[in-house]
Amino acid sequence: MGAADAEYLSERIGHIHKLTLNRPERSNALSSTLQRGLVEELLRAAEDDEVRVIVVTGAGERAFCAGADLKEIGEIDRRGEGFRAPMGNVERQVFEVMTETFKPTIAALNGAAVAGGFELALSCDIRIAAEGVRLGLPEATVGMGANFGSVVLPKRIPYGIAVEMLFTGRYITAEEAARWGLVNRVVPRERLMEETMQLAERIAANAPLSVRSMKEKAIKGLEVPLWSALRLSVGPNPYLSEDRKEGIRAWLEKRPPRWQGR
């Protein structure tokens, strides 16, 4: 686990890799160092066969993440240094890395998820929110661009609703987000992490190769026609794995399976 004064905390709980944004005094804003740290954690988790699910949340109750650290960006502007657009940096963007990881990802929204914080939540597979949490992309009100959100949000909800949010910068509640399918479920704040970890544990209990194959096909199949998607050869083939044999044996013997990830 990271130090108490670190910008994020990293914790392993069984097969779950939990990341906590740890800048509550700054509404867990994404500083450049925090973004680099999260990218490194995601890449390490992808390489670790013991990790089956990644959970991301924020410290405190005020915010999951308030997006980019505008104070840091303001300092860059004050010094007269060049500011690079999101996809023009040497380093990879955290939203891109989160989206591309083949491990299932869950965002536990303990507080407001706005601007880049909402984009971070959108980059995860599943979102669970505490009651009353606000979500939105207010970039148009401060001259930013919501590069990731502009592409992803219209893929998640009806176009008209997505662009209204983008053009106006208005916030929606977790309850409204759930009606549009942006949030899987809304739970009382005191039960947020319990419900999130229960879901993560349920996913982690399944065959890791099967889950990985399902995620890769689900994501890549969205962009191609049905009959082409059915023939996609992506990720491991669970039908040819030792875990497939073990799963059937365990079912016949009425015992829990012992997955090996191969």
Kinemage of the C-alpha trace (Angstrom):
@kinemage 1
@onewidth
@group {chain A} dominant
@subgroup {mainchain}
@vectorlist {calphas} color= white
{ca met a 1} P 0.000 0.000 0.000
{ca gly a 2} L 1.190 3.521 -0.739
{ca ala a 3} L 2.201 5.957 1.975
{ca ala a 4} L -0.507 7.993 3.664
{ca asp a 5} L 0.770 11.190 1.997
{ca ala a 6} L 0.959 9.643 -1.488
{ca glu a 7} L -1.284 10.955 -4.245
{ca tyr a 8} L -2.826 7.515 -4.573
{ca leu a 9} L -3.029 4.366 -2.456
{ca ser a 10} L -2.525 0.899 -3.919
{ca glu a 11} L -3.874 -2.161 -2.130
{ca arg a 12} L -4.171 -5.844 -2.997
{ca ile a 13} L -7.209 -7.627 -1.549
{ca gly a 14} L -7.164 -11.233 -2.717
{ca his a 15} L -7.340 -11.064 -6.517
{ca ile a 16} L -8.543 -7.440 -6.465
{ca his a 17} L -6.228 -4.482 -7.099
{ca lys a 18} L -7.717 -1.441 -5.390
{ca leu a 19} L -6.555 2.077 -6.270
{ca thr a 20} L -7.637 5.082 -4.216
{ca leu a 21} L -7.082 8.632 -5.472
{ca asn a 22} L -5.657 10.286 -2.379
{ca arg a 23} L -5.843 14.061 -2.803
{ca pro a 24} L -9.059 14.840 -0.891
{ca glu a 25} L -7.899 18.393 -0.178
{ca arg a 26} L -7.845 18.941 -3.974
{ca ser a 27} L -11.010 16.904 -4.653
{ca asn a 28} L -8.722 14.114 -5.892
{ca ala a 29} L -7.783 16.175 -8.946
{ca leu a 30} L -5.588 14.464 -11.524
{ca ser a 31} L -2.164 16.035 -11.207
{ca ser a 32} L 0.448 15.003 -13.758
{ca thr a 33} L 2.223 12.847 -11.177
{ca leu a 34} L -1.039 11.172 -10.134
{ca gln a 35} L -1.849 10.366 -13.754
{ca arg a 36} L 1.592 8.851 -14.301
{ca gly a 37} L 1.245 6.806 -11.127
{ca leu a 38} L -2.158 5.441 -12.157
{ca val a 39} L -0.852 4.484 -15.604
{ca glu a 40} L 2.042 2.596 -14.009
{ca glu a 41} L -0.315 0.815 -11.582
{ca leu a 42} L -2.644 -0.235 -14.424
{ca leu a 43} L 0.228 -1.562 -16.523
{ca arg a 44} L 1.601 -3.518 -13.561
{ca ala a 45} L -1.833 -4.942 -12.768
{ca ala a 46} L -2.208 -6.105 -16.373
{ca glu a 47} L 1.107 -7.970 -16.097
{ca asp a 48} L 0.198 -9.645 -12.787
{ca asp a 49} L -1.623 -12.948 -13.267
{ca glu a 50} L -2.884 -12.782 -9.681
{ca val a 51} L -4.883 -9.626 -10.393
{ca arg a 52} L -8.346 -10.382 -11.759
{ca val a 53} L -10.241 -7.146 -11.083
{ca ile a 54} L -9.226 -3.482 -10.682
{ca val a 55} L -11.257 -1.149 -8.443
{ca val a 56} L -10.790 2.640 -8.497
{ca thr a 57} L -12.247 5.021 -5.922
{ca gly a 58} L -11.471 8.340 -4.246
{ca ala a 59} L -10.501 9.369 -0.732
{ca gly a 60} L -13.016 11.334 1.322
{ca glu a 61} L -16.698 11.975 0.649
{ca arg a 62} L -16.566 15.167 -1.400
{ca ala a 63} L -15.280 13.841 -4.711
{ca phe a 64} L -14.350 10.747 -6.623
{ca cys a 65} L -12.294 12.999 -8.871
{ca ala a 66} L -12.644 16.621 -9.976
{ca gly a 67} L -10.695 16.077 -13.195
{ca ala a 68} L -7.508 17.794 -14.266
{ca asp a 69} L -5.647 19.828 -11.658
{ca leu a 70} L -6.547 23.331 -12.907
{ca lys a 71} L -4.211 24.913 -10.356
{ca glu a 72} L -1.299 22.969 -11.848
{ca ile a 73} L -2.369 23.932 -15.393
{ca gly a 74} L -2.697 27.559 -14.311
{ca glu a 75} L 0.873 27.493 -13.019
{ca ile a 76} L 2.077 26.136 -16.362
{ca asp a 77} L 0.281 29.002 -18.117
{ca arg a 78} L 1.725 31.543 -15.674
{ca arg a 79} L 5.267 30.340 -16.397
{ca gly a 80} L 4.591 30.674 -20.116
{ca glu a 81} L 5.264 26.988 -20.776
{ca gly a 82} L 3.612 25.226 -23.700
{ca phe a 83} L 0.433 23.315 -22.938
{ca arg a 84} L -0.122 20.124 -24.898
{ca ala a 85} L -3.492 18.699 -25.885
{ca pro a 86} L -4.420 15.302 -24.347
{ca met a 87} L -3.334 13.113 -27.247
{ca gly a 88} L -0.239 15.226 -27.995
{ca asn a 89} L 1.813 14.222 -24.968
{ca val a 90} L 4.733 11.824 -24.933
{ca glu a 91} L 3.119 9.796 -22.133
{ca arg a 92} L -0.065 7.789 -22.594
{ca gln a 93} L -3.320 9.175 -21.240
{ca val a 94} L -4.681 7.400 -18.161
{ca phe a 95} L -8.198 7.109 -19.663
{ca glu a 96} L -6.770 5.341 -22.705
{ca val a 97} L -4.766 2.888 -20.574
{ca met a 98} L -7.757 2.192 -18.317
{ca thr a 99} L -9.962 1.492 -21.331
{ca glu a 100} L -7.416 -0.821 -22.925
{ca thr a 101} L -6.614 -2.993 -19.904
{ca phe a 102} L -8.099 -6.467 -20.330
{ca lys a 103} L -8.746 -6.814 -16.588
{ca pro a 104} L -12.311 -5.916 -15.529
{ca thr a 105} L -12.432 -2.420 -13.991
{ca ile a 106} L -14.937 -0.951 -11.531
{ca ala a 107} L -15.254 2.709 -10.516
{ca ala a 108} L -16.686 3.229 -7.025
{ca leu a 109} L -17.993 6.809 -7.124
{ca asn a 110} L -17.785 8.017 -3.538
{ca gly a 111} L -18.335 11.643 -4.532
{ca ala a 112} L -18.595 13.984 -7.496
{ca ala a 113} L -17.104 12.700 -10.758
{ca val a 114} L -16.716 15.694 -13.020
{ca ala a 115} L -14.605 16.663 -16.035
{ca gly a 116} L -11.629 14.278 -16.185
{ca gly a 117} L -13.019 12.506 -13.122
{ca phe a 118} L -16.140 11.608 -15.086
{ca glu a 119} L -13.910 10.566 -17.984
{ca leu a 120} L -11.956 8.306 -15.620
{ca ala a 121} L -15.247 6.730 -14.525
{ca leu a 122} L -16.344 6.365 -18.172
{ca ser a 123} L -13.100 4.532 -18.954
{ca cys a 124} L -14.033 1.790 -16.476
{ca asp a 125} L -16.254 -1.171 -17.370
{ca ile a 126} L -18.644 -0.788 -14.431
{ca arg a 127} L -19.660 2.184 -12.290
{ca ile a 128} L -21.259 2.031 -8.842
{ca ala a 129} L -22.228 5.356 -7.275
{ca ala a 130} L -23.180 6.611 -3.855
{ca glu a 131} L -26.593 8.261 -3.632
{ca gly a 132} L -26.719 11.874 -4.754
{ca val a 133} L -23.311 11.919 -6.432
{ca arg a 134} L -23.008 14.440 -9.280
{ca leu a 135} L -21.486 13.639 -12.667
{ca gly a 136} L -20.754 15.863 -15.638
{ca leu a 137} L -18.397 17.312 -18.205
{ca pro a 138} L -18.189 21.083 -17.597
{ca glu a 139} L -15.187 21.581 -19.901
{ca ala a 140} L -17.064 23.928 -22.252
{ca thr a 141} L -17.541 26.346 -19.332
{ca val a 142} L -13.772 26.672 -18.757
{ca gly a 143} L -12.473 26.454 -22.313
{ca met a 144} L -11.263 22.851 -22.128
{ca gly a 145} L -12.220 20.067 -24.531
{ca ala a 146} L -13.330 16.803 -22.818
{ca asn a 147} L -11.429 14.904 -25.507
{ca phe a 148} L -12.123 11.424 -24.102
{ca gly a 149} L -15.668 12.193 -22.973
{ca ser a 150} L -16.619 13.719 -26.328
{ca val a 151} L -15.808 10.405 -28.004
{ca val a 152} L -16.998 7.950 -25.349
{ca leu a 153} L -20.154 9.524 -23.906
{ca pro a 154} L -22.127 9.394 -27.219
{ca lys a 155} L -21.225 5.694 -27.382
{ca arg a 156} L -22.743 5.089 -23.936
{ca ile a 157} L -26.033 7.009 -24.116
{ca pro a 158} L -28.295 8.514 -26.818
{ca tyr a 159} L -26.490 11.127 -28.904
{ca gly a 160} L -28.858 13.963 -28.061
{ca ile a 161} L -28.505 13.458 -24.324
{ca ala a 162} L -24.710 13.149 -24.605
{ca val a 163} L -24.181 16.325 -26.609
{ca glu a 164} L -26.575 18.298 -24.407
{ca met a 165} L -24.355 17.388 -21.448
{ca leu a 166} L -21.236 18.291 -23.433
{ca phe a 167} L -22.534 21.560 -24.887
{ca thr a 168} L -24.073 22.888 -21.667
{ca gly a 169} L -21.695 21.428 -19.099
{ca arg a 170} L -24.634 20.614 -16.820
{ca tyr a 171} L -24.319 18.021 -14.102
{ca ile a 172} L -26.586 15.040 -13.597
{ca thr a 173} L -27.161 13.004 -10.445
{ca ala a 174} L -26.156 9.404 -10.028
{ca glu a 175} L -29.840 8.504 -10.090
{ca glu a 176} L -30.321 10.159 -13.501
{ca ala a 177} L -27.097 8.567 -14.742
{ca ala a 178} L -28.449 5.164 -13.719
{ca arg a 179} L -31.563 5.725 -15.834
{ca trp a 180} L -29.325 6.225 -18.881
{ca gly a 181} L -27.158 3.212 -18.016
{ca leu a 182} L -24.098 5.319 -17.190
{ca val a 183} L -24.130 3.923 -13.658
{ca asn a 184} L -24.810 0.246 -12.955
{ca arg a 185} L -26.332 0.891 -9.551
{ca val a 186} L -26.769 3.584 -6.920
{ca val a 187} L -26.288 2.601 -3.282
{ca pro a 188} L -26.264 4.304 0.124
{ca arg a 189} L -22.881 5.936 0.735
{ca glu a 190} L -22.112 3.731 3.727
{ca arg a 191} L -22.537 0.606 1.584
{ca leu a 192} L -20.591 1.783 -1.477
{ca met a 193} L -17.315 -0.052 -0.922
{ca glu a 194} L -19.035 -3.138 0.504
{ca glu a 195} L -21.210 -3.493 -2.603
{ca thr a 196} L -18.301 -2.683 -4.914
{ca met a 197} L -16.000 -5.256 -3.344
{ca gln a 198} L -18.736 -7.897 -3.334
{ca leu a 199} L -19.174 -7.404 -7.069
{ca ala a 200} L -15.408 -7.434 -7.628
{ca glu a 201} L -15.088 -10.661 -5.636
{ca arg a 202} L -17.890 -12.285 -7.621
{ca ile a 203} L -16.088 -11.440 -10.875
{ca ala a 204} L -12.716 -12.544 -9.470
{ca ala a 205} L -14.188 -15.913 -8.492
{ca asn a 206} L -14.811 -16.791 -12.148
{ca ala a 207} L -12.392 -18.256 -14.677
{ca pro a 208} L -9.934 -15.425 -15.466
{ca leu a 209} L -9.376 -16.488 -19.081
{ca ser a 210} L -13.123 -16.589 -19.714
{ca val a 211} L -13.609 -13.118 -18.235
{ca arg a 212} L -10.685 -11.716 -20.220
{ca ser a 213} L -11.972 -13.232 -23.461
{ca met a 214} L -15.462 -11.847 -22.818
{ca lys a 215} L -14.160 -8.338 -22.134
{ca glu a 216} L -11.921 -8.210 -25.198
{ca lys a 217} L -14.677 -9.492 -27.483
{ca ala a 218} L -17.299 -7.201 -25.968
{ca ile a 219} L -15.145 -4.089 -26.453
{ca lys a 220} L -13.727 -4.882 -29.872
{ca gly a 221} L -16.993 -6.353 -31.122
{ca leu a 222} L -18.781 -3.027 -30.573
{ca glu a 223} L -17.036 -1.465 -33.545
{ca val a 224} L -17.541 -4.215 -36.139
{ca pro a 225} L -20.584 -5.900 -37.768
{ca leu a 226} L -22.205 -8.796 -35.904
{ca trp a 227} L -20.962 -11.612 -38.123
{ca ser a 228} L -17.416 -10.262 -38.081
{ca ala a 229} L -17.548 -9.827 -34.300
{ca leu a 230} L -18.575 -13.465 -33.824
{ca arg a 231} L -15.373 -14.493 -35.608
{ca leu a 232} L -13.011 -12.176 -33.769
{ca ser a 233} L -9.909 -13.957 -32.520
{ca val a 234} L -8.915 -11.808 -29.549
{ca gly a 235} L -7.497 -12.677 -26.165
{ca pro a 236} L -7.089 -16.219 -24.847
{ca asn a 237} L -9.377 -18.995 -26.072
{ca pro a 238} L -11.154 -20.318 -22.939
{ca tyr a 239} L -12.567 -23.300 -24.834
{ca leu a 240} L -9.047 -24.721 -25.248
{ca ser a 241} L -7.851 -23.955 -21.711
{ca glu a 242} L -7.089 -26.194 -18.741
{ca asp a 243} L -9.522 -24.045 -16.753
{ca arg a 244} L -12.354 -25.151 -19.057
{ca lys a 245} L -11.623 -28.775 -18.172
{ca glu a 246} L -11.303 -27.911 -14.492
{ca gly a 247} L -14.567 -25.955 -14.514
{ca ile a 248} L -16.504 -28.891 -15.922
{ca arg a 249} L -14.849 -31.333 -13.498
{ca ala a 250} L -15.676 -29.069 -10.567
{ca trp a 251} L -19.297 -28.756 -11.694
{ca leu a 252} L -19.655 -32.531 -12.022
{ca glu a 253} L -17.959 -33.105 -8.655
{ca lys a 254} L -20.032 -30.343 -7.006
{ca arg a 255} L -17.023 -28.417 -5.674
{ca pro a 256} L -15.533 -24.942 -6.205
{ca pro a 257} L -13.192 -24.801 -9.234
{ca arg a 258} L -9.460 -24.183 -8.814
{ca trp a 259} L -8.553 -21.790 -11.606
{ca gln a 260} L -4.989 -21.716 -12.919
{ca gly a 261} L -5.387 -19.056 -15.570
{ca arg a 262} L -4.211 -21.345 -18.356
